[in-house]
Amino acid sequence: MFPKNAWYVACTPDEIENKPLGRQICGEKIVFYRAAGGKVAAVEDFCPHRGAPLSLGFVRDGQLVCGYHGLEMGCDGKVVSMPGQRVRGFPCIGSYAVEERYGFIWVWPGDKELADPAKIHHLEWADNPEWAYGGGLYHINCDYRLMVDNLMDLTHETYVHANSIGQKEIDEAPVHTRVEGEEVITSRYMENIMAPPFWRAALRGNGLADDVPVDRWQICRFTPPSHVMIEVGVAHAGKGGYDAPPEFKASSIVVDFITPETETSIWYFWGMARNFKPDDAALTATIREGQGKIFSEDQDMLELQQQNILRHPERKLLMLNIDAGGVQSRRVLDQWMAREQRA
């Protein structure tokens, strides 16, 4: 189950640059496109004439044209015209609230009247020229809550990502979880350790020595319905750790927008925002490539985990202290879904 009365990342602007995009969000088949004036529109991916997917059509003069018989659809879900036909009696299709902000296109798959753009979380790194961002998209066959669990407990890094960001000190460092309103925060700090390969490369990228002890931190922040921002970084040991001056550290925000497709599949928009050397495009590309490989390792684990869970629905999964972040996040989600069902 997933809340529908919420903002989800649906796609990136480049995905609708040249043609409509069909994408299933929270069980809803939606087509996204550029309407008149360049404004983003989102309607049901269903032509009221013969049921063809409108996403197989094209945009002409700001109108979405069905690729089957040329029916033109307005962004409000009403038919505009059709060659040789009177369209006054044609039924409407669904339309969705949609916003373009922070370099992403957001959709509200639930009750359109409840959609408030002010509820889209502010992203400081997306509006600030002192930050650089690079990311990508994966389609993963798992329950969106499994990905939230994965991101709110980074203990798995030692094992799933042993050759990039994992190290034994992650297992040894205590995990602290707290809830602030509807935000769940899990944090882990490691002191006077050697940086793993990914972070050694980040130190070099910031012009810092990579062969000296560092302090490392991981602060995972979940906000409903399914967004996780993770403050990560390393600083030369003894310089203040998380609070070290910029000249002694390499730090970033791991960006995770998890958009349910179905009950057992997601669109995973991943990336990393950093506030050092933001104009270095080559560094952005290098970090993006490395991070993409890391997330591909998660994909293999999560999809096979989902298959196991579907095969054994009667088995109850264990909840340990390291799972507190995921447990608390699910409680927040349960509250959201309960409110939605009551309404």
N, C-alpha and C positions, 0 to 999 in steps of 0.2 A: 504493500500500500504506500501511496505517496500523496502528499498534499498537492492539490491543484490550484488553490488560491494562493499563489506565490510566484515570484519572479525567478525564472530559470534562464541561463544562457542557452540560446537556441542555435546560434551560428556566429560566424565572423563575417564582416562586411565583404570580404573577398569572395565568399561562397555564393553571394547573390549578385556579383558584379556584372555578369554577362547573361545570366538566365535565372529563372525561378529555381528555388530549392525546396524539394519535398523532404520533410523530416518528421518522424513520429516523436512527440514529446508527451510524456505522462499518458500514453495510450491514445493521444489525439493525433490524427493524421493532418498535418498542417503544411501549407505551401507559403514560403517567404519570398518576397520580391520587392523591387524598387517601383513604387507607384509614382504618380505625378509629382514633380518637384523634387524627386530624389528621396521622398519619404518612404520608410520601410512599411510594408503592409504584410498582414498574415491572415489568411482565410483557410477554411476547410479544404483539404486537398481532394475535392469531389466535384465534378462538373454535374450540375443538376439536370443536364440533358440525358446523358447515357452513363453517368457514373465514372467517366474517365478521370485519371489523376490530372489535375490542373498543372501540376509540377512538370508535366511532359510538354507543356505549351511554351509560350514566350510572352514577352512584354512588348506592347506597341503603344506609343504615345501615353505611357503611364497606365495602361489597362492590361490586365492579365488575360491572355487569349488562350482558349483551350486548343490544344494541338490535335484534337480529333475532328471537330466540325466548325471551329472558328468562333465559338461563343465567347463574348467578352464579359469579364466579371469585374465588378467594382470592388474596392477595398473594404466596403461595408457589407459584402456578401450578397449584394443585389446584382442581378443580371443587367448589363448595360445594353447589349445588342447581340444579334446573331444574324449572319447573312441570310436574307430571304425570309426571315421569321419575325413575327411580332412577339415581344418578350414580356408584355405586361403581366401575364399570368404565371410566369416562371417562378418557382419557389426560390426563396433565399437559402443560402448556406451560412454556416457559422463563420464569424470573424473573431479575431483575437486581439487583445491589447498587446502592443509591441512597442519597444523603445530601443533606440540606438544610443549607447552610452559606454564610455571607457574602452572603446575599441571592440565592443561586443554588441550583438543584437539579442535583446532580452524579450521573453514572451511570458504572458500570464495565461496558462492553459485553462484556468477555471472561469469563474463568473467575471465577465468583462467589467461589470459595473463596480466591482470591488477593487479593481486594479489601480493602485496609487503609485505613480513613478517615484514618489519620495521614499518608498520602501526599498528601492534598490540601494544596496549598501554602498556608501562612499568608498572609493578606492583611491587613496592618496597617491599611490605609485603611478596610477594611470593618468593623472592630471598634472604631474610634476615633471618638468624637463630634467630634473636632476636624477631621474630614474630611467632605466632602460628595461624593456620587457621583450622576451622571446618565448614562444610556446607553440603548442600544437593540439591536435585532437585525436583521440583514440575511441573506437567503438569497442566496448567490452561487454561480454555476455555474463553479467552478474547483477544481482540485486544491488541497487545504489547504496543500501545501508552497509553492505560488505565493504565497499570502497571507503565509506566514512569510517568504519571500524579500522580499516587498514591505515588510514592517514592519521587517526587519533591515537594509534599505538605504533610508534616507530621502532619498537623492539625488533621487529622483523628485519630491519636493515642489516643486522649482523649476519643474517642467513640468506635472505633473498638477494641482497645487494652486497655480497661479501667482497667483491672486487672493485667497488666504486665508493660507496658512502658508509658501508658497514664496518664495524670494529667491535671487539669484545667489550670495550669500556661502556658501550651502550647498555649491555645487559647489567653491568655492575652499578650504573648510576640510578638513584631512586627517581621514581616518577611521581609528580604531584599533579592532582586534578582538582579543579574548582569550577563552580558554575556562577556566572554573573548575569543575572536576568535569564535570557535565553541563549547566551553564549557559553560554550563549554571550552575550557582552557586546560590543556595538558602540557606540562613543561618538564624538561630534563636538562641538567647542566653537567658538564664533564670538565674537569680541571687538569692541567698539566699532562696532556696526552699528546701523542703524535697524530697529525691529521691523516685521514684516509686519502686515497688517490684523488677523488673528485675535489676535495678541499685543498689538497696540495696544489692542484692546477689552478684553483680559484685564487689562492695566495699569490702564485706566480703572475696570474693575470692582473693582479692589483699591485704588482711590483714589490711584493713582500717575500721574505725568505720562507721556504716551505719545509726546511729540514730542522726546525726548532720546535720545542713543545708549544702547544696551543691550549686555550680554553675553548670549549665548543658548547653550543646551545641549540635546543630544539623547542620551540614554543608553538603548539598546535592550537588553532582557534576555529572552532566550529560555530557557524551561524546557520540557522534554518533558512530554507529547507535542506540545503545540501552543499553548502560552501565551506571549504576549509582553507584557511590561510596559515602557512607555517613559517614563522620567523626562524631562520637557520643561519649559522655562521661560525667562524672561528676567529680568534684573536691571539696574537702572540701572548704566551702565558705571562701572567703578572702585570698586564697592562689594563686590567679592568674587565676582562671577559666581555659579556654582553654590552656593558657600558664603556668599553674601550674607545678611545678617540679613533676616528676614521683611518688615520695613517697607520694603525696597527692591526687592522682586521679586514676580513672579507665577509660580508653579510648579505643576505638576500631574503626575499619572501617567496616561498613556493606557493604558487597559485593553483587552486584546485576547484573548478566548478563542475559539479557532478549533476548531470541532467538525466533523469530517468527516461528511458524509451518505453520499456515494458516493465513488468514485474521482475524480469530477470535479465535486463540489458540496459546499458547506459551509454550516453555520450559524455566522454570525459575530456573536458577542456583543461589542459595542463600548461604550466609555464613557470617562469622564474623572473621576478622583478628584482633588480639590484640597483644600489645607489653608489656604485663606484665605477668610474670610467664609462659613464652612460653613452658617450659618443663613439665608443669602440665597437663598430659593427662586427668585426671579426671575432671579438671576444663574446659578443652576444650569440653569434652563430655557433661558436665552440661550446658554450654552456648549454645552448639549446640541444645540440647533438648529444652531449653527454647525458643530459637529463632525459631526453627521449629514450635512450637505451635503458636507463634506470627504470622508467615507467613501463617499458615493454616487459621487464622482468615481473613486475606486479601483475600485468595482464595474464600471463601464463598461470600464476598462482591463483588468482581470483576466479578465473573461468573454471579451473579444475575443482576448486573449493565449491563453487556453485553447483557443479555437477554432482559432487559427493552429497551435498545437502539435499538436493532434489531426489537422489536415490534413497536417502535415509531420513525422511521427514519425521520419523518417530524419535530420532536421537536428539537429546538436549545438549547444546554446546556449553562448555565450561566457561565461567566468567571469573577471571583471576584479577589480581590487583592491577596488572598492566592493562587490563581491558576497561578500566574505569572511564576513560575518555569516550570510548564507543558506547558504553552502557548509558552514560549520562546523555549523550547525543541522541540516542534512541528514545530516551524518556521525553526529551524535548519534542522530538518528532511525533511521538504518541499523543502528546498534548495537542499539537497542531492538528493532527488528524481527527482527534476527538472533537475539537471545536468545529472543524469543518463538517463533520457528520451531524452534529447537533444543529448546525445552521441549515 
